[in-house]
Amino acid sequence: MDTNIFVLDYKFSNPIAMDRALEIVEEFIDLNKDGTLDYTVKEIIRSIDENFYNGLSRGDKCRVGRGISTLYNKGQIFYFDRGGTKGVTNTYHVIKH
């Protein structure tokens, strides 16, 4: 078995990572009411709280991104729409509201 393979799970090292990430997404939506540009979850979080993002473990960064994507897919993040992709990463933009 290749030990370099990174397996994604939802066992956060930082127990508030997802809650804080959702707060940041909401703040980003409030500040960008007319979003025309596409942003990755990383770019969204870093634009609001770079120190929070930089303090996350590698795994938590992946978990937060996947968590935001899952919530978007389930229709639980409002005023967001999926944009194009950047490599294998989804991007999002704010819908006018």
Contacts in CASP RR format, 6 or more apart in sequence:
PFRMAT RR
TARGET T0000
AUTHOR 0000-0000-0000
METHOD contacts of the structure
MODEL  1
MDTNIFVLDYKFSNPIAMDRALEIVEEFIDLNKDGTLDYTVKEIIRSIDE
NFYNGLSRGDKCRVGRGISTLYNKGQIFYFDRGGTKGVTNTYHVIKH
6 58 0 8 1.000
6 59 0 8 1.000
6 62 0 8 1.000
8 59 0 8 1.000
8 62 0 8 1.000
8 63 0 8 1.000
8 66 0 8 1.000
9 63 0 8 1.000
10 63 0 8 1.000
10 66 0 8 1.000
10 67 0 8 1.000
12 18 0 8 1.000
12 60 0 8 1.000
12 63 0 8 1.000
13 56 0 8 1.000
13 57 0 8 1.000
13 59 0 8 1.000
13 60 0 8 1.000
14 55 0 8 1.000
14 56 0 8 1.000
14 57 0 8 1.000
14 60 0 8 1.000
17 56 0 8 1.000
17 60 0 8 1.000
17 63 0 8 1.000
17 64 0 8 1.000
18 63 0 8 1.000
18 64 0 8 1.000
18 67 0 8 1.000
20 49 0 8 1.000
20 52 0 8 1.000
21 41 0 8 1.000
21 45 0 8 1.000
21 64 0 8 1.000
21 65 0 8 1.000
21 67 0 8 1.000
21 68 0 8 1.000
22 68 0 8 1.000
22 71 0 8 1.000
24 44 0 8 1.000
24 45 0 8 1.000
24 48 0 8 1.000
24 49 0 8 1.000
24 52 0 8 1.000
25 41 0 8 1.000
25 44 0 8 1.000
25 45 0 8 1.000
25 68 0 8 1.000
25 77 0 8 1.000
25 80 0 8 1.000
27 48 0 8 1.000
28 39 0 8 1.000
28 44 0 8 1.000
28 47 0 8 1.000
28 48 0 8 1.000
28 94 0 8 1.000
29 78 0 8 1.000
29 79 0 8 1.000
29 80 0 8 1.000
29 94 0 8 1.000
29 97 0 8 1.000
31 48 0 8 1.000
32 94 0 8 1.000
33 94 0 8 1.000
33 96 0 8 1.000
33 97 0 8 1.000
34 94 0 8 1.000
34 96 0 8 1.000
35 93 0 8 1.000
35 94 0 8 1.000
35 95 0 8 1.000
35 96 0 8 1.000
36 93 0 8 1.000
37 93 0 8 1.000
38 83 0 8 1.000
38 84 0 8 1.000
38 86 0 8 1.000
38 91 0 8 1.000
38 92 0 8 1.000
38 93 0 8 1.000
39 47 0 8 1.000
39 91 0 8 1.000
39 92 0 8 1.000
39 93 0 8 1.000
40 86 0 8 1.000
40 89 0 8 1.000
40 90 0 8 1.000
40 91 0 8 1.000
40 92 0 8 1.000
41 64 0 8 1.000
41 65 0 8 1.000
41 68 0 8 1.000
41 69 0 8 1.000
41 89 0 8 1.000
41 90 0 8 1.000
41 92 0 8 1.000
42 53 0 8 1.000
42 61 0 8 1.000
42 65 0 8 1.000
42 89 0 8 1.000
44 92 0 8 1.000
45 52 0 8 1.000
45 53 0 8 1.000
45 64 0 8 1.000
46 53 0 8 1.000
46 54 0 8 1.000
53 61 0 8 1.000
56 64 0 8 1.000
68 77 0 8 1.000
68 92 0 8 1.000
69 90 0 8 1.000
71 77 0 8 1.000
72 80 0 8 1.000
72 82 0 8 1.000
72 90 0 8 1.000
72 92 0 8 1.000
79 94 0 8 1.000
79 95 0 8 1.000
79 97 0 8 1.000
80 92 0 8 1.000
80 93 0 8 1.000
80 94 0 8 1.000
80 95 0 8 1.000
81 92 0 8 1.000
81 93 0 8 1.000
81 94 0 8 1.000
81 95 0 8 1.000
82 90 0 8 1.000
82 91 0 8 1.000
82 92 0 8 1.000
83 90 0 8 1.000
83 91 0 8 1.000
83 92 0 8 1.000
83 93 0 8 1.000
84 90 0 8 1.000
84 91 0 8 1.000
85 91 0 8 1.000
END
